[in-house]
Each structure stands twice: as structure tokens, then as C-alpha cells.
Amino acid sequence: MKKVVIASVALFFAAISNVNASPSTAGTDKISQVKEDSLEKRTPVIPTELPDAVKQSLSADEYKGWTPSSAFLVAKQDNEYYEVKLTKEGSEANKVKFSKDGKKVD
């Protein structure tokens, strides 16, 4: 019985090592392309130093009662926008994206 168990374990490990011995490279080009496309650079911005157009948009009635707590200039491919985190009464939070000219970005 011991010989059968030992032979089975040896056969199992031989099969596993044989499968792991030949790595597949299929699809790695697509993966690296996706990673390059999703790269973004986030630069912290002090909310008081946001462009005037963004500050003006934040002063609209839609954001009344919300306070900017943090902001980032996000550069992703050829697109740049400001991501502003808004807080309300300390418990609610919301993120809004604006272009440099103060227009809301989805």
C-alpha cells in the first residue's frame, strides 16, 4: 500500500512540475497594452490653489454646503482634469471631476 501511495505522489509531482515548466506568453502583449493605457499621473493640488474656473464651478448652487477637502490634477493619456473630493458635514464625501476651464467631466 505504501508503494502505491508513494508512486501516486511521485506521479502527481511529476505532472505538476511538467505543467509549470512551460510558461505561456500568449496574451502578454494585450496585458502590457492595457497597463500603458491605464497609467495616470496624479499631482496633489491644494484646494485653495485650484484654477479660478474650477473654484467658480464649485461655488454654484449644485455644490452648496460642500467643502473641497482635497484635489488632484490627473493626467491620463492626452486628458487632464481636476479631481476634487468634497465633504459635507464631515460624514458625506463625493468626488467631482472638472476640466481646467471649470466644466464638469464624467
BELJO-V108223 format. One record per residue. SS is DSSP state (H for helix, E for strand, L for the rest). OMEGA is omega in whole degrees, 0 to 359 (NA if undefined). NEAR is the number of other ideal C-beta (glycine too) atoms within 10 Angstrom. Layout:
SS,OMEGA,NEAR
SS,OMEGA,NEAR
//
This chain:
L,179,5
H,182,6
H,180,7
H,180,8
H,180,9
H,178,10
H,179,10
H,179,10
H,179,10
H,178,10
H,179,10
H,181,10
H,177,10
H,180,10
H,180,10
H,181,10
H,179,9
H,179,9
H,181,8
H,183,8
L,182,7
L,180,6
L,181,6
L,178,6
L,180,6
L,177,6
L,180,8
H,177,10
H,179,9
H,180,9
H,181,9
H,178,10
H,179,10
H,180,9
H,179,9
H,181,9
H,185,10
L,179,9
L,177,9
L,179,11
E,182,10
E,180,11
E,179,11
E,178,8
E,176,19
L,184,9
H,179,17
H,180,8
H,176,8
L,177,21
L,182,16
H,180,8
H,179,15
H,178,23
H,180,16
H,177,11
H,180,21
H,180,22
L,179,10
L,181,10
H,181,6
H,183,10
H,180,16
L,181,9
L,179,9
L,180,18
E,177,13
E,181,20
E,176,12
E,180,15
E,178,24
E,168,18
E,184,16
E,176,17
E,182,14
E,185,13
L,180,10
L,186,5
E,174,10
E,177,14
E,177,20
E,176,25
E,185,16
E,176,24
E,180,16
E,176,19
E,180,14
E,178,13
L,174,8
L,184,8
L,181,6
E,177,10
E,181,12
E,176,11
E,180,11
E,180,20
E,180,14
E,171,21
L,182,16
L,181,13
L,172,9
L,180,17
L,180,12
E,180,12
E,179,13
L,NA,4
//
